[in-house]
Amino acid sequence: MGGVVAVHIALERPELITHLILTVTCGGVNLAALGAEDWRAEFETHNPNLPRGLRTIKPICQPACTNCRCRYCCSGDADPISPVSVGQQLIPNARLQVFPEADHDLGYTHAAAVSRMLDEHLSQTGHTLDQSEGGLWT
C-alpha cells in the first residue's frame, strides 16, 4: 500500500518529490486492464479494520513523478498482483529492473539484490550516501 500513497503524493504535490522508487506497486491502478489479479476485495475482507482511506483510493489514470530526478521501478516477472506493465504505466521512462521468476514478495526474497541495485543506481545518478544521517541518500 505504500506505493499507492507515494504515487498519489507525487501526483498531488509533485513539488515535494525529488525521487521515486517503487517496488512491485499495484494500488490504485486498473489491474484487470493490465492483466493482473485484483487482490483488493479479498484483502479488504481479511482486513476489516483497514482505514477507510485505503479502501477508497481513487484510480491512478496518469503517470507519476515525470519530473523526478531519480525514477526506478523493480518488478518480478512472475508477479500476478503487480506485473511489469503496472510499473511501466506508473513511471514511464523509469529505469526498470525485472527480476526473473520473482513474485510479489521480491523485496523480501531478493532484498540483497534490490538493495545493491538501488545503491548502484543512486550512485550513478549523482546521489551520495550520507553516513551522518544514518545512511540516507541525498
C-alpha positions in Angstrom: 0.0 0.0 0.0 3.0 2.3 0.4 3.5 2.5 -3.3 0.0 3.9 -4.0 0.5 6.5 -1.2 3.8 7.6 -2.8 2.3 7.8 -6.2 -0.7 9.9 -5.0 1.6 12.3 -3.3 3.8 12.5 -6.4 0.6 13.4 -8.5 -1.0 15.8 -6.0 2.2 17.5 -4.7 4.9 17.0 -7.3 7.0 19.8 -5.8 7.6 17.7 -2.7 9.0 14.7 -4.6 12.6 14.6 -5.9 13.0 10.8 -6.1 10.5 8.0 -6.6 11.5 4.3 -6.3 8.7 1.7 -6.4 8.9 -2.0 -5.8 6.0 -4.2 -7.0 3.5 -1.4 -6.5 -0.1 -2.0 -7.7 -2.5 0.0 -5.6 -4.8 2.5 -7.4 -4.2 1.1 -10.9 -6.8 -0.6 -13.1 -5.2 -4.0 -12.5 -7.6 -6.0 -14.8 -6.7 -3.8 -17.8 -3.0 -4.6 -17.2 -3.5 -8.4 -16.8 -3.1 -8.5 -13.1 -5.1 -10.2 -10.3 -7.3 -7.8 -8.5 -6.4 -8.7 -4.9 -8.1 -5.7 -3.2 -11.6 -7.2 -2.4 -10.1 -10.3 -0.7 -7.5 -8.1 1.1 -10.3 -5.9 2.5 -12.3 -9.0 3.6 -9.3 -10.3 5.5 -8.5 -6.8 6.9 -11.9 -5.4 8.1 -10.1 -2.7 10.2 -8.3 -1.3 7.1 -8.6 2.5 7.2 -11.4 3.8 5.0 -8.9 6.0 3.1 -7.1 2.9 1.9 -10.3 1.2 0.8 -11.5 4.2 -1.3 -8.3 5.2 -3.1 -9.2 6.8 -6.4 -7.7 5.1 -9.5 -4.4 6.5 -10.9 -5.0 7.4 -14.5 -1.8 9.2 -15.2 1.9 8.7 -14.9 3.5 9.7 -11.7 6.6 11.8 -11.0 7.6 12.5 -14.6 9.8 15.4 -13.3 11.7 13.4 -10.6 15.4 13.3 -10.9 15.5 9.6 -9.9 12.9 7.2 -11.2 13.4 3.5 -10.6 10.9 0.6 -10.5 11.5 -3.0 -9.5 9.2 -5.8 -10.7 9.1 -9.6 -10.7 8.2 -11.3 -14.0 6.1 -13.9 -12.1 4.1 -11.4 -10.0 0.4 -11.9 -10.6 -0.5 -8.9 -8.5 1.7 -6.3 -10.0 3.0 -7.3 -13.4 5.8 -5.4 -15.1 3.2 -3.4 -17.1 2.0 -1.7 -13.9 5.4 -0.1 -13.1 5.7 0.9 -16.8 2.4 2.7 -16.6 3.1 4.5 -13.3 6.6 5.7 -14.0 7.2 6.0 -17.8 10.8 6.2 -18.8 12.0 5.0 -15.4 14.8 2.6 -15.0 13.0 -0.7 -14.8 14.6 -3.7 -13.1 12.8 -7.0 -13.7 13.7 -10.0 -11.5 13.3 -13.3 -13.3 10.9 -15.7 -11.6 10.3 -13.2 -8.8 6.8 -12.9 -7.2 5.2 -10.0 -5.3 7.5 -10.5 -2.3 10.7 -9.8 -4.2 11.6 -7.0 -1.8 11.9 -9.8 0.8 13.1 -12.7 -1.3 15.6 -10.6 -3.3 16.4 -8.0 -0.6 20.2 -8.0 -1.1 20.0 -7.7 -4.9 17.3 -5.0 -4.7 19.4 -3.0 -2.2 22.6 -3.4 -4.3 20.9 -2.3 -7.5 19.3 0.7 -5.8 22.7 1.7 -4.3 24.3 1.4 -7.7 21.6 3.4 -9.4 21.6 6.2 -6.9 25.4 6.4 -7.1 25.3 6.6 -10.9 22.7 9.4 -10.8 24.9 11.6 -8.7 23.4 10.9 -5.3 25.6 10.3 -2.2 25.1 8.2 0.8 25.3 10.4 3.9 26.5 8.3 6.8 26.0 11.2 9.2 22.3 11.0 8.5 22.1 7.3 9.3 22.8 6.1 5.8 20.3 8.3 3.9 20.7 9.1 0.2 20.9 12.8 -0.6 
